[in-house]
Amino acid sequence: MGKVWIEAALNGAWTRERQPAIPITIPEIIEDGVAAAKAGAAILHLHAYDVTTGRQRDAYEIYAPIIEGIRAQCDAIVYPTLPIAGSGYAGDLRSAGERYEQVEKLAQAGLLEWAVIDPGSAIFTRFEEVARGECGFTYLNPDDHFREGMRIAAQYGVRPSYAIYEAGCTRLGAATARAMLRVPTPIYRMMFSEEFCYGFPPKERYLDAHLALIEEMAPGAPWMIAGLGLDIRPLIAPAVARGGHIRVGLEDRPFGVAETNRGLVEEAVRLIRVAGGEPATPAGVRDACAKVDATLKRGKYASA
């Protein structure tokens, strides 16, 4: 059985009003990220905050010192998010260039190994909002935004981390990756949920549905289980048995939990080992990605 990658999603865009335990200042995010990495997370995903307003703020001058601060203390693959277009969490829809501006700056500075590049939009409405007769919002990823992210990935060798909310995300993401020969092999991160209406709940039969489509559209590509507003733990053993990887963290948990990112990573390590796996190191993740690239790119160029 291969090594299992653990990603820790440290905070999300939810604000402390909804998830009180998340880190939001630069020193807090660095400390929390280092603790999660030392607990076993090879990959760290984070959102930057304006501490004055308490809201997400996507700015190079915030992301850069966080990434540099974590790297100064430990090895980890550290990658930030994008503005969550369509919501009140991080502003309204911007142009593709404006939205990916910080991603390109970080890539130019050599600070970015992976990037959030999401193929397709998703309905971020909670079941409790439906019951109250309230509206949620649509997380918007127009095609020109997705293509801008993929341009950056191709130009700077940054690996796309796809959030797969619906089947169409896999189909669009795979087709675009095949058409853009210089893009590193994307990670397909299946986003399950119990609280949101998008996609699938975290059950084995739905994991298998995702995997059947990935095998058809992007055979051999690495994949990971994750989600929002859920308990991912019941899917960890099935994912390990099928050769997948795991994301945990406060971003993905229901609002108001009394947990820590370090504790969630430690528990994931234990559950992975119970399932017969072993957590990967950051170097191991990079090596595995390089091998996948070498294998799959031969097929891409052969069919081009």
Backbone bond lengths (Angstrom), bond angles and torsions (degrees), N, CA, C in turn:
res aa  C-N    CA-C-N  psi(-1)  N-CA   C-N-CA  omega(-1)  CA-C   N-CA-C  phi
1 M - - - 1.468 - - 1.531 108.48 -
2 G 1.323 117.95 133.77 1.452 121.92 -177.17 1.515 112.80 -73.48
3 K 1.320 114.44 170.30 1.462 120.40 177.39 1.533 109.74 -71.36
4 V 1.315 115.08 145.46 1.463 122.20 -176.34 1.522 109.51 -105.01
5 W 1.323 116.21 125.54 1.461 120.72 177.33 1.521 109.17 -79.43
6 I 1.322 116.46 137.33 1.466 121.62 172.48 1.519 108.22 -115.18
7 E 1.316 115.19 124.53 1.466 121.46 172.76 1.522 108.53 -107.80
8 A 1.326 116.57 137.40 1.462 121.59 174.46 1.520 108.83 -110.29
9 A 1.338 116.61 118.94 1.467 122.94 176.45 1.525 106.89 -93.62
10 L 1.325 117.37 103.60 1.458 121.52 -161.97 1.522 115.34 -74.12
11 N 1.358 118.03 -35.13 1.461 116.06 -171.59 1.534 115.35 -145.97
12 G 1.307 119.76 -44.35 1.452 119.91 -175.50 1.514 111.56 77.53
13 A 1.316 115.35 -174.70 1.467 121.53 -176.92 1.514 112.89 -98.90
14 W 1.326 117.17 11.74 1.469 119.81 -165.01 1.518 114.95 -74.21
15 T 1.317 118.69 -16.70 1.468 125.32 -174.48 1.532 110.55 71.24
16 R 1.324 115.23 161.08 1.472 120.31 179.55 1.525 112.53 -72.11
17 E 1.322 116.84 -14.90 1.465 119.25 174.43 1.517 110.47 -62.27
18 R 1.330 116.27 -32.30 1.467 121.06 -176.52 1.532 112.61 -104.75
19 Q 1.321 117.04 -33.69 1.467 121.33 -179.40 1.537 107.66 -132.51
20 P 1.337 117.22 84.95 1.469 121.68 -169.58 1.524 115.34 -60.35
21 A 1.326 119.06 -24.96 1.467 120.91 -173.06 1.525 114.35 -87.20
22 I 1.334 118.74 -2.51 1.460 118.92 -175.06 1.534 111.51 -72.02
23 P 1.338 117.28 147.66 1.465 120.65 172.44 1.523 110.16 -79.50
24 I 1.345 117.56 139.20 1.464 119.13 179.88 1.529 113.48 -129.59
25 T 1.334 119.72 -27.28 1.460 119.57 177.26 1.524 109.80 -82.07
26 I 1.324 116.08 162.21 1.466 119.68 179.95 1.528 111.34 -58.16
27 P 1.351 119.59 -50.02 1.469 118.56 179.15 1.528 113.07 -61.92
28 E 1.334 117.59 -37.54 1.465 120.35 178.94 1.525 111.54 -64.13
29 I 1.324 116.73 -44.01 1.463 119.77 -178.29 1.528 110.21 -66.60
30 I 1.327 116.75 -40.79 1.468 119.50 177.29 1.523 110.33 -61.11
31 E 1.326 117.10 -49.42 1.464 120.65 -178.79 1.525 111.42 -61.00
32 D 1.322 116.18 -43.78 1.460 120.64 -178.82 1.527 110.71 -66.88
33 G 1.331 116.71 -41.42 1.452 120.25 179.51 1.516 112.35 -64.90
34 V 1.313 116.83 -42.96 1.464 120.40 178.71 1.527 110.34 -62.87
35 A 1.334 117.32 -41.90 1.466 120.49 178.77 1.521 111.27 -62.35
36 A 1.338 116.86 -41.69 1.473 120.36 179.10 1.525 110.74 -66.40
37 A 1.333 116.64 -40.08 1.465 120.14 179.18 1.524 110.90 -64.71
38 K 1.313 117.06 -43.35 1.465 120.20 -180.00 1.528 111.52 -68.49
39 A 1.330 117.23 -23.40 1.473 121.07 176.79 1.529 111.91 -78.79
40 G 1.349 117.23 -15.93 1.463 118.78 177.41 1.509 116.08 135.44
41 A 1.334 119.04 0.47 1.463 121.12 178.88 1.522 109.78 -82.06
42 A 1.312 117.32 121.08 1.469 121.39 176.55 1.517 111.73 -83.02
43 I 1.347 116.29 -20.52 1.463 122.73 -173.83 1.525 108.28 -128.47
44 L 1.329 116.24 135.76 1.457 121.51 178.74 1.524 109.06 -125.02
45 H 1.329 115.57 128.87 1.459 121.37 178.39 1.526 107.91 -118.29
46 L 1.343 116.73 137.94 1.463 118.65 -173.20 1.521 112.13 -148.68
47 H 1.333 113.67 159.60 1.453 123.78 172.32 1.527 107.43 -115.79
48 A 1.333 117.34 143.16 1.462 121.95 177.66 1.529 109.56 -95.70
49 Y 1.324 115.46 150.59 1.465 121.00 -175.11 1.524 111.89 -127.63
50 D 1.319 115.27 147.93 1.454 123.13 165.54 1.521 106.36 -88.80
51 V 1.301 117.56 109.76 1.469 119.79 -172.56 1.525 111.61 -70.13
52 T 1.341 117.55 -18.78 1.465 120.31 178.16 1.526 111.03 -70.55
53 T 1.331 115.80 -44.32 1.464 120.21 -178.32 1.526 112.49 -94.11
54 G 1.335 116.72 -19.30 1.461 120.51 -175.92 1.513 113.68 75.01
55 R 1.340 117.23 15.80 1.461 122.30 -177.95 1.531 110.79 -113.07
56 Q 1.313 115.47 159.91 1.455 120.09 177.02 1.524 109.94 -59.34
57 R 1.337 115.15 138.37 1.473 120.71 174.95 1.522 108.02 -139.97
58 D 1.306 116.19 114.82 1.463 121.87 -175.91 1.520 108.78 -92.87
59 A 1.335 115.20 96.99 1.457 120.60 -176.05 1.521 110.00 -139.29
60 Y 1.319 115.96 136.30 1.461 121.18 179.32 1.520 110.57 -54.79
61 E 1.335 116.69 -41.95 1.469 119.82 -175.42 1.528 113.20 -67.82
62 I 1.324 117.84 -11.16 1.467 121.15 172.83 1.524 109.92 -98.54
63 Y 1.329 116.43 -45.78 1.470 119.46 -177.21 1.526 112.21 -65.40
64 A 1.322 117.57 -42.91 1.467 120.38 -174.51 1.525 112.40 -59.14
65 P 1.333 120.08 -50.39 1.472 118.15 179.91 1.527 113.93 -66.69
66 I 1.343 117.14 -26.92 1.464 118.71 175.80 1.523 109.67 -66.88
67 I 1.324 117.09 -49.68 1.467 120.59 -179.38 1.526 110.44 -61.84
68 E 1.320 116.71 -45.89 1.464 120.68 179.59 1.521 111.37 -64.12
69 G 1.340 116.76 -38.26 1.460 120.20 -179.23 1.515 112.57 -66.71
70 I 1.331 116.32 -39.56 1.470 119.71 177.67 1.523 110.11 -68.39
71 R 1.323 116.49 -45.62 1.467 120.66 -178.74 1.526 112.25 -62.92
72 A 1.327 117.37 -28.50 1.467 120.44 179.55 1.523 111.74 -68.60
73 Q 1.340 116.61 -21.46 1.462 120.25 -176.05 1.525 114.32 -109.05
74 C 1.323 117.71 -20.71 1.463 119.78 -178.57 1.516 109.44 -162.75
75 D 1.322 115.68 164.75 1.459 120.56 174.66 1.520 108.39 -89.48
76 A 1.314 116.98 131.00 1.462 122.37 175.94 1.518 108.40 -164.11
77 I 1.315 116.36 152.39 1.466 122.41 170.03 1.527 106.01 -86.65
78 V 1.314 116.91 112.01 1.468 121.94 -173.74 1.519 108.35 -114.22
79 Y 1.336 116.27 126.12 1.464 117.38 179.43 1.526 110.87 -143.54
80 P 1.337 116.45 140.59 1.459 121.75 -177.06 1.516 112.47 -92.16
81 T 1.319 114.54 178.49 1.467 121.89 179.97 1.523 110.82 -96.35
82 L 1.327 114.84 -166.42 1.460 124.77 172.55 1.523 109.05 -119.76
83 P 1.330 118.71 164.04 1.461 119.30 166.93 1.532 109.93 -56.88
84 I 1.322 116.80 134.26 1.466 120.71 -176.68 1.521 107.84 -84.38
85 A 1.300 115.51 82.43 1.456 121.73 -173.27 1.521 111.22 -61.42
86 G 1.334 114.85 133.26 1.452 120.65 178.51 1.511 113.59 105.07
87 S 1.337 116.73 -8.49 1.463 120.38 -176.44 1.515 110.68 -114.51
88 G 1.323 115.76 174.88 1.451 121.24 171.06 1.510 112.10 -90.34
89 Y 1.329 117.40 -1.07 1.455 120.41 -176.34 1.523 112.34 -72.52
90 A 1.340 116.64 -39.18 1.465 119.59 -172.61 1.518 112.73 -141.64
91 G 1.308 117.61 28.15 1.453 120.21 174.24 1.512 114.33 99.29
92 D 1.319 114.86 173.01 1.453 121.89 -177.91 1.531 110.60 -82.20
93 L 1.330 115.25 175.05 1.454 121.35 179.26 1.525 110.01 -64.52
94 R 1.331 115.38 128.70 1.457 121.41 177.24 1.518 108.53 -109.60
95 S 1.330 115.65 178.02 1.459 118.48 173.55 1.523 108.95 -68.72
96 A 1.325 115.82 162.12 1.465 120.14 179.87 1.526 110.96 -59.17
97 G 1.325 116.85 -43.93 1.462 120.06 -179.48 1.505 112.73 -63.43
98 E 1.344 117.02 -42.52 1.464 120.24 178.56 1.526 111.52 -64.78
99 R 1.310 115.75 -40.71 1.460 119.24 -176.08 1.528 111.73 -67.12
100 Y 1.323 117.18 -36.68 1.463 121.26 -177.81 1.529 112.90 -96.78
101 E 1.322 117.52 9.31 1.470 120.86 -176.04 1.529 112.13 -56.96
102 Q 1.340 116.19 -46.81 1.468 118.96 -176.86 1.528 111.24 -69.46
103 V 1.330 116.70 -34.56 1.461 120.47 177.19 1.527 109.75 -60.19
104 E 1.344 116.75 -46.17 1.462 119.32 -178.87 1.526 111.18 -66.29
105 K 1.323 117.62 -39.79 1.471 120.00 178.47 1.526 111.13 -61.80
106 L 1.320 117.39 -42.63 1.462 120.82 179.08 1.525 110.73 -65.86
107 A 1.333 116.77 -38.87 1.467 120.53 177.62 1.525 110.54 -65.33
108 Q 1.325 117.56 -42.38 1.462 121.39 178.64 1.522 111.68 -61.48
109 A 1.330 116.27 -33.43 1.462 121.39 -178.99 1.527 112.95 -83.46
110 G 1.326 117.19 -1.16 1.449 120.41 -179.33 1.510 114.51 74.68
111 L 1.337 116.74 23.26 1.462 121.51 -176.71 1.523 113.35 -101.53
112 L 1.321 117.39 1.23 1.456 119.96 -171.46 1.529 111.13 -123.95
113 E 1.339 116.29 122.63 1.459 122.13 173.14 1.528 110.83 -100.18
114 W 1.327 116.47 -43.39 1.456 123.27 178.12 1.527 108.23 -119.45
115 A 1.330 116.47 163.57 1.464 120.89 175.01 1.522 110.02 -148.76
116 V 1.325 116.30 146.41 1.460 121.64 170.42 1.524 107.63 -71.43
117 I 1.319 116.33 114.48 1.462 122.36 176.24 1.528 105.01 -136.07
118 D 1.321 115.88 98.98 1.462 119.97 -168.74 1.528 112.36 -98.70
119 P 1.336 117.19 122.84 1.463 121.54 178.21 1.529 111.55 -88.20
120 G 1.305 116.91 99.33 1.463 119.41 176.98 1.510 114.07 107.37
121 S 1.324 115.36 156.25 1.460 123.24 -178.40 1.529 110.71 -95.93
122 A 1.337 116.55 169.83 1.468 120.74 -178.57 1.518 110.39 -150.53
123 I 1.338 115.23 150.27 1.463 121.61 178.11 1.520 109.55 -84.70
124 F 1.321 117.37 112.09 1.461 122.12 179.13 1.537 109.82 -98.81
125 T 1.310 115.31 60.86 1.461 121.15 175.85 1.524 107.93 -107.95
126 R 1.328 116.11 133.00 1.465 120.74 179.63 1.533 109.80 -89.38
127 F 1.312 115.80 148.50 1.462 119.58 178.98 1.523 111.25 -59.89
128 E 1.315 117.15 -33.76 1.471 119.68 179.41 1.525 110.82 -67.65
129 E 1.339 117.38 -31.19 1.463 120.21 175.59 1.522 110.62 -68.92
130 V 1.319 116.44 -40.01 1.462 119.97 176.39 1.523 110.29 -59.28
131 A 1.331 116.56 -45.34 1.463 121.35 -178.66 1.523 112.06 -62.39
132 R 1.346 116.27 -31.27 1.473 120.20 -179.68 1.532 112.35 -89.39
133 G 1.339 116.79 -1.17 1.455 120.16 -177.97 1.509 113.33 74.62
134 E 1.344 116.55 25.62 1.456 121.61 -179.11 1.529 110.49 -103.14
135 C 1.320 115.50 160.64 1.460 121.13 177.84 1.523 110.92 -95.87
136 G 1.321 115.22 144.59 1.450 120.36 169.65 1.525 108.68 -93.34
137 F 1.338 116.56 -139.59 1.454 118.96 175.63 1.521 108.74 -150.57
138 T 1.316 115.52 164.57 1.455 121.74 176.88 1.520 109.16 -102.89
139 Y 1.328 116.01 122.49 1.462 122.14 174.37 1.517 107.06 -75.71
140 L 1.335 116.53 111.79 1.457 121.73 -168.59 1.527 112.43 -95.87
141 N 1.312 115.26 127.67 1.461 122.69 172.78 1.525 108.89 -135.82
142 P 1.318 117.51 75.28 1.467 119.71 178.32 1.524 110.95 -58.27
143 D 1.323 116.22 157.62 1.463 120.08 -176.14 1.527 112.64 -58.67
144 D 1.338 117.89 -36.68 1.461 118.18 -178.78 1.520 111.33 -67.81
145 H 1.335 117.58 -29.15 1.471 120.78 174.85 1.527 109.82 -68.55
146 F 1.317 115.97 -47.87 1.463 120.35 179.25 1.526 110.58 -58.67
147 R 1.317 116.97 -43.84 1.461 120.61 -179.44 1.533 111.41 -65.12
148 E 1.318 117.12 -34.95 1.466 119.98 177.13 1.524 110.40 -64.61
149 G 1.330 117.21 -42.52 1.447 119.98 176.15 1.520 112.22 -61.85
150 M 1.324 116.18 -41.76 1.466 119.91 179.56 1.533 111.53 -68.67
151 R 1.319 117.39 -31.58 1.472 119.82 174.18 1.520 110.45 -61.23
152 I 1.332 116.01 -45.73 1.464 120.55 179.06 1.526 110.38 -62.65
153 A 1.341 116.10 -42.14 1.461 120.14 178.97 1.516 110.73 -59.41
154 A 1.323 117.43 -43.64 1.461 121.34 -179.47 1.521 111.89 -68.39
155 Q 1.325 116.19 -41.79 1.466 119.90 -174.88 1.519 112.55 -70.02
156 Y 1.353 116.93 -36.79 1.457 120.20 -173.30 1.526 113.69 -111.63
157 G 1.324 117.56 2.88 1.450 120.05 179.60 1.519 113.86 69.40
158 V 1.336 116.50 31.13 1.463 121.72 179.50 1.530 109.21 -89.31
159 R 1.315 116.40 136.95 1.473 120.48 -176.17 1.527 110.74 -84.46
160 P 1.347 118.47 124.13 1.464 119.90 176.38 1.529 111.91 -70.15
161 S 1.308 115.55 134.36 1.462 121.66 169.85 1.521 106.51 -108.46
162 Y 1.334 115.46 101.11 1.461 121.49 -176.52 1.528 110.32 -80.45
163 A 1.317 117.20 129.80 1.465 121.21 166.43 1.525 107.28 -88.47
164 I 1.324 116.38 117.45 1.461 121.52 -177.40 1.526 108.38 -101.34
165 Y 1.334 115.87 95.54 1.464 120.86 179.93 1.526 111.63 -87.75
166 E 1.315 116.06 -34.02 1.459 121.85 -177.35 1.530 108.83 -137.89
167 A 1.326 116.87 165.82 1.460 120.79 -179.76 1.526 112.29 -57.98
168 G 1.328 116.57 -36.17 1.456 119.93 -179.39 1.518 113.01 -62.95
169 C 1.337 117.52 -26.41 1.465 120.17 176.89 1.520 110.40 -63.57
170 T 1.329 116.64 -41.65 1.464 120.41 177.71 1.523 110.80 -65.25
171 R 1.314 116.82 -44.33 1.460 120.06 -176.57 1.527 111.50 -65.55
172 L 1.327 117.18 -45.92 1.464 120.68 178.23 1.525 110.83 -66.19
173 G 1.330 116.14 -44.79 1.454 119.59 -178.19 1.510 112.71 -62.71
174 A 1.324 117.16 -43.03 1.464 120.73 -179.13 1.522 111.05 -67.98
175 A 1.324 117.07 -43.43 1.462 120.10 -179.09 1.527 111.12 -62.99
176 T 1.323 116.49 -40.54 1.465 120.12 -178.96 1.525 110.91 -70.25
177 A 1.326 117.54 -41.13 1.469 120.35 178.51 1.528 110.84 -62.48
178 R 1.334 117.02 -38.00 1.475 119.97 178.00 1.529 111.12 -65.13
179 A 1.328 116.31 -34.98 1.459 120.59 -176.22 1.523 112.95 -79.63
180 M 1.330 117.53 -17.67 1.468 121.27 -177.02 1.525 107.99 -113.75
181 L 1.321 116.46 94.80 1.456 122.20 -168.06 1.525 113.32 -63.92
182 R 1.318 118.08 -28.02 1.464 120.40 -174.73 1.527 113.63 -86.20
183 V 1.322 117.67 -6.34 1.472 120.31 -179.54 1.531 109.93 -75.70
184 P 1.342 118.90 127.86 1.465 119.78 174.15 1.531 110.82 -58.63
185 T 1.306 116.63 154.31 1.461 120.78 -178.95 1.524 110.53 -57.09
186 P 1.329 118.45 123.75 1.464 119.97 -179.64 1.534 112.69 -70.22
187 I 1.328 114.45 156.92 1.457 122.82 168.85 1.526 107.29 -93.62
188 Y 1.320 117.45 129.61 1.462 121.86 178.38 1.528 107.68 -98.43
189 R 1.340 114.97 105.89 1.465 120.98 -175.98 1.524 108.71 -104.07
190 M 1.322 116.41 102.80 1.460 121.00 -176.49 1.532 110.33 -74.47
191 M 1.347 115.45 122.88 1.460 121.62 -173.99 1.526 110.21 -100.96
192 F 1.321 115.75 94.83 1.461 121.35 176.19 1.534 109.69 -82.57
193 S 1.321 116.95 167.38 1.461 119.55 174.71 1.518 111.05 -160.76
194 E 1.324 114.17 149.33 1.465 121.79 170.07 1.518 111.24 -107.12
195 E 1.329 117.99 -28.57 1.463 121.90 -175.73 1.524 113.40 -94.55
196 F 1.335 116.79 -28.87 1.465 121.17 -178.59 1.530 110.40 -95.64
197 C 1.336 115.54 156.27 1.463 121.43 -178.05 1.524 113.47 -85.01
198 Y 1.315 118.94 -11.67 1.466 119.21 -178.94 1.533 110.47 -70.18
199 G 1.320 116.76 157.22 1.454 123.18 165.76 1.515 116.31 55.92
200 F 1.346 114.55 -143.42 1.454 122.96 -173.30 1.523 112.38 -112.03
201 P 1.337 117.47 150.82 1.463 120.09 166.18 1.526 109.74 -73.75
202 P 1.334 118.11 161.73 1.464 121.39 -174.27 1.526 112.88 -78.21
203 K 1.319 115.80 79.88 1.462 121.60 179.10 1.525 109.19 -129.14
204 E 1.347 116.07 150.99 1.460 120.69 -174.34 1.514 113.01 -57.85
205 R 1.328 117.88 -40.59 1.458 118.64 -176.14 1.524 111.60 -64.73
206 Y 1.332 116.52 -29.04 1.459 119.12 178.28 1.529 110.87 -81.02
207 L 1.313 117.21 -31.92 1.462 119.98 171.14 1.522 109.55 -58.94
208 D 1.318 116.56 -44.83 1.466 120.09 -179.83 1.528 111.80 -64.92
209 A 1.323 117.29 -33.33 1.467 119.71 176.41 1.529 110.51 -64.51
210 H 1.342 116.59 -45.17 1.465 120.28 175.48 1.524 111.02 -57.49
211 L 1.331 115.85 -46.68 1.460 120.10 -174.82 1.523 111.82 -67.26
212 A 1.324 117.45 -34.45 1.462 119.99 177.29 1.525 110.64 -62.58
213 L 1.342 116.55 -39.42 1.461 119.87 179.94 1.529 110.77 -71.78
214 I 1.332 117.36 -40.33 1.461 119.85 177.50 1.523 110.32 -62.10
215 E 1.316 116.99 -41.42 1.461 120.16 179.02 1.525 111.18 -62.39
216 E 1.307 116.25 -33.21 1.462 120.14 178.48 1.524 112.44 -76.88
217 M 1.338 116.09 -41.80 1.459 120.44 -172.72 1.528 113.86 -93.24
218 A 1.335 117.24 -33.43 1.477 121.16 -174.98 1.517 110.16 -144.12
219 P 1.332 117.82 60.94 1.469 119.99 -176.06 1.526 111.71 -59.30
220 G 1.335 114.57 133.79 1.455 120.42 179.12 1.506 115.05 89.43
221 A 1.336 118.64 -8.24 1.467 120.91 -179.39 1.531 110.20 -72.17
222 P 1.332 118.26 144.58 1.467 120.46 177.76 1.523 111.36 -71.49
223 W 1.327 115.84 147.76 1.458 120.39 -178.71 1.524 110.89 -140.80
224 M 1.309 113.92 161.65 1.458 121.23 -172.84 1.526 109.21 -145.69
225 I 1.336 117.05 146.05 1.460 120.23 172.30 1.525 109.15 -95.87
226 A 1.324 115.34 142.63 1.461 122.11 -179.13 1.524 107.26 -161.20
227 G 1.316 116.94 -163.37 1.458 119.74 176.44 1.503 111.71 159.52
228 L 1.311 116.28 -174.71 1.459 122.99 178.66 1.518 108.10 -134.69
229 G 1.328 115.66 138.85 1.455 119.86 177.92 1.510 113.08 62.05
230 L 1.349 116.63 51.63 1.465 118.38 -175.10 1.516 111.70 -156.67
231 D 1.314 114.45 170.92 1.460 124.21 169.32 1.526 106.67 -107.50
232 I 1.332 117.20 107.63 1.459 121.78 -175.99 1.525 112.11 -82.52
233 R 1.335 118.22 -11.13 1.462 120.77 -170.57 1.526 114.51 -57.27
234 P 1.340 120.71 -38.89 1.471 118.13 179.54 1.527 114.16 -62.71
235 L 1.324 118.25 -19.42 1.462 121.00 -179.85 1.525 113.23 -93.06
236 I 1.334 118.04 -6.13 1.467 119.36 -175.05 1.522 111.08 -64.33
237 A 1.329 118.34 -50.67 1.476 119.84 -179.40 1.528 111.83 -61.76
238 P 1.338 120.07 -46.18 1.468 119.12 176.33 1.525 113.31 -59.61
239 A 1.339 117.26 -37.84 1.462 119.67 179.33 1.523 110.97 -67.19
240 V 1.326 117.14 -43.22 1.465 120.54 178.46 1.523 109.96 -60.93
241 A 1.328 117.10 -43.58 1.468 121.03 -179.27 1.523 112.07 -62.49
242 R 1.342 117.34 -27.76 1.469 121.73 -177.36 1.526 112.20 -96.66
243 G 1.327 117.72 4.65 1.456 121.02 176.73 1.513 114.99 87.02
244 G 1.338 117.67 22.93 1.456 121.13 -177.40 1.506 113.83 -99.95
245 H 1.321 114.71 -175.38 1.452 122.80 -176.47 1.525 109.61 -126.58
246 I 1.354 117.24 172.14 1.460 121.08 -164.88 1.522 111.00 -131.03
247 R 1.349 116.62 135.72 1.459 120.71 167.79 1.518 109.04 -117.19
248 V 1.323 115.61 134.89 1.456 122.62 173.13 1.528 107.57 -133.32
249 G 1.335 116.99 174.12 1.460 119.90 176.43 1.509 112.43 139.35
250 L 1.328 114.80 165.19 1.463 120.59 -176.24 1.524 113.02 -65.97
251 E 1.325 118.53 -26.09 1.458 119.24 176.35 1.519 111.47 -58.59
252 D 1.329 116.57 -34.93 1.458 121.33 -170.88 1.523 114.04 -92.05
253 R 1.327 117.79 -10.81 1.457 120.74 -173.83 1.533 111.51 -85.85
254 P 1.326 117.92 159.49 1.464 119.86 173.35 1.524 111.06 -57.69
255 F 1.323 116.20 152.36 1.464 120.68 -178.09 1.527 111.52 -59.50
256 G 1.341 115.69 141.71 1.453 122.02 169.50 1.508 116.11 83.45
257 V 1.334 118.32 15.43 1.465 119.31 -178.58 1.530 110.31 -72.83
258 A 1.319 115.87 149.15 1.473 122.11 177.61 1.523 108.03 -98.62
259 E 1.324 116.65 69.52 1.458 122.63 -176.23 1.522 108.91 -135.34
260 T 1.319 116.40 170.20 1.459 122.01 174.88 1.522 109.14 -126.18
261 N 1.323 115.77 156.02 1.455 118.92 176.60 1.526 111.52 -63.68
262 R 1.313 116.36 -39.36 1.460 119.00 178.00 1.525 110.52 -60.49
263 G 1.329 117.04 -44.52 1.455 120.51 179.78 1.515 112.50 -63.87
264 L 1.328 116.88 -39.30 1.466 120.63 178.90 1.522 111.13 -65.65
265 V 1.339 116.79 -38.44 1.468 120.05 177.35 1.527 110.35 -67.89
266 E 1.326 116.91 -43.99 1.464 119.78 179.20 1.526 111.08 -59.02
267 E 1.327 116.06 -40.77 1.465 119.19 178.30 1.525 110.81 -66.87
268 A 1.328 117.48 -39.68 1.459 120.54 178.00 1.531 110.99 -61.73
269 V 1.324 116.68 -41.32 1.471 120.54 177.06 1.524 110.12 -57.82
270 R 1.332 115.32 -45.58 1.467 119.33 -178.77 1.523 111.15 -63.76
271 L 1.327 117.71 -44.35 1.464 121.23 -177.83 1.528 111.46 -68.80
272 I 1.314 117.11 -35.04 1.469 120.50 176.50 1.523 109.98 -64.18
273 R 1.315 116.65 -42.66 1.468 119.74 179.94 1.526 111.82 -68.58
274 V 1.324 116.72 -37.47 1.471 119.67 175.72 1.533 110.17 -61.22
275 A 1.339 116.15 -34.56 1.466 121.02 -179.30 1.528 112.67 -81.02
276 G 1.330 117.49 -0.82 1.456 120.74 177.40 1.507 115.17 97.30
277 G 1.329 117.90 6.49 1.455 121.48 179.31 1.506 111.98 -101.15
278 E 1.315 115.52 178.99 1.456 122.60 177.30 1.520 108.02 -142.54
279 P 1.338 118.10 131.90 1.461 119.87 -178.42 1.528 112.45 -62.01
280 A 1.313 116.06 142.63 1.456 122.43 178.63 1.518 110.26 -86.31
281 T 1.317 116.06 151.79 1.450 122.14 170.42 1.521 109.42 -84.39
282 P 1.345 118.53 164.00 1.472 118.84 174.50 1.523 112.47 -57.23
283 A 1.329 116.99 -40.10 1.465 119.55 177.48 1.519 111.01 -62.92
284 G 1.332 116.31 -37.66 1.456 120.16 177.77 1.516 112.48 -65.21
285 V 1.345 116.96 -38.22 1.465 120.57 177.23 1.524 110.00 -64.54
286 R 1.332 116.59 -45.71 1.468 119.69 179.82 1.522 111.05 -61.25
287 D 1.317 116.59 -42.23 1.459 120.47 -179.99 1.528 111.31 -64.10
288 A 1.338 116.06 -43.64 1.463 119.85 179.13 1.525 110.78 -63.09
289 C 1.329 117.34 -40.80 1.466 121.00 179.04 1.529 110.77 -63.97
290 A 1.333 116.64 -41.49 1.463 120.04 179.51 1.526 110.87 -62.68
291 K 1.324 116.78 -39.30 1.465 119.89 179.02 1.529 111.35 -67.07
292 V 1.342 116.33 -40.65 1.464 119.72 177.10 1.528 110.28 -62.82
293 D 1.342 116.31 -44.38 1.463 119.71 178.15 1.521 111.01 -56.80
294 A 1.331 115.90 -47.53 1.463 119.87 -177.11 1.525 111.12 -61.81
295 T 1.323 116.18 -40.02 1.467 119.80 -178.99 1.517 112.23 -71.73
296 L 1.336 116.18 -49.70 1.462 119.84 -174.45 1.535 112.39 -74.37
297 K 1.301 118.11 -32.65 1.470 119.97 -178.93 1.524 110.78 -68.01
298 R 1.324 116.79 -31.67 1.468 117.59 175.33 1.526 110.21 -58.24
299 G 1.347 115.22 -42.15 1.458 119.21 177.54 1.502 113.06 -67.58
300 K 1.348 117.70 -37.16 1.466 121.11 178.87 1.523 111.15 -63.58
301 Y 1.324 115.97 -46.92 1.465 118.48 -178.52 1.526 111.06 -68.83
302 A 1.318 116.53 -34.79 1.465 119.58 179.86 1.516 112.23 -64.22
303 S 1.359 115.12 -32.94 1.474 119.40 -177.05 1.527 112.35 -94.09
304 A 1.334 117.01 -5.57 1.473 120.36 -176.58 1.528 111.04 -74.80
